[in-house]
Amino acid sequence: LMGQCLRASGGLFYHGYAEFAESLRMLLDEPQLAQALGRQGREYVEREYSWQTIDAKLDDLFARTG
């Protein structure tokens, strides 16, 4: 979770229930932060996990292992 959040700049990571609950409170109390993290996370997913990106990564993998 931490690595994904850092790569995307689009999430909050936590260790244990108390930090998870505090993260939820923060997102509820700061809607602009929630929107910014959501937007950044969505852009990361669209950039890294689109069909075009996955297809290119698979083509590269097959080319290197073929």
C-alpha positions in Angstrom: 0.0 0.0 0.0 2.7 2.5 0.9 4.6 2.0 -2.4 1.5 2.4 -4.4 0.5 5.5 -2.6 3.9 7.1 -3.0 4.2 6.2 -6.7 0.7 7.6 -7.4 0.9 10.6 -5.0 -2.7 9.6 -4.6 -3.4 7.9 -1.3 -2.8 7.6 2.4 -1.0 4.6 3.9 -1.4 3.4 7.4 -0.2 0.9 9.9 -3.0 -0.6 11.9 -6.6 0.4 12.7 -5.9 3.6 14.5 -4.0 5.1 11.6 -6.6 3.8 9.2 -9.4 5.5 11.2 -7.4 8.8 11.4 -6.8 8.7 7.6 -10.6 8.3 7.0 -11.3 11.2 9.4 -8.8 13.4 7.6 -10.3 12.7 4.2 -13.8 13.4 5.6 -12.6 16.6 7.3 -10.6 17.8 4.3 -12.6 17.3 1.1 -10.1 19.2 -1.0 -7.4 16.8 0.1 -9.6 13.8 -0.7 -10.4 15.2 -4.2 -6.7 15.9 -4.9 -5.6 12.4 -3.8 -8.4 10.9 -5.8 -7.5 12.8 -8.9 -3.9 11.9 -8.6 -4.7 8.3 -8.0 -7.0 8.1 -10.9 -4.4 9.7 -13.2 -1.8 7.2 -12.0 -4.1 4.2 -12.7 -5.1 5.6 -16.1 -1.4 6.1 -17.0 0.0 2.8 -15.6 -2.9 0.4 -16.1 -4.6 1.4 -19.4 -4.9 -1.4 -21.9 -2.4 0.4 -24.1 0.2 0.5 -21.3 -0.4 -3.1 -20.3 -0.2 -4.3 -23.9 3.1 -2.4 -24.4 4.5 -3.9 -21.2 3.5 -7.4 -22.3 5.0 -6.9 -25.7 8.3 -5.8 -24.1 8.2 -8.8 -21.7 7.6 -11.3 -24.6 10.3 -9.6 -26.6 12.9 -10.0 -23.8 11.9 -13.6 -23.0 11.2 -14.9 -26.5 
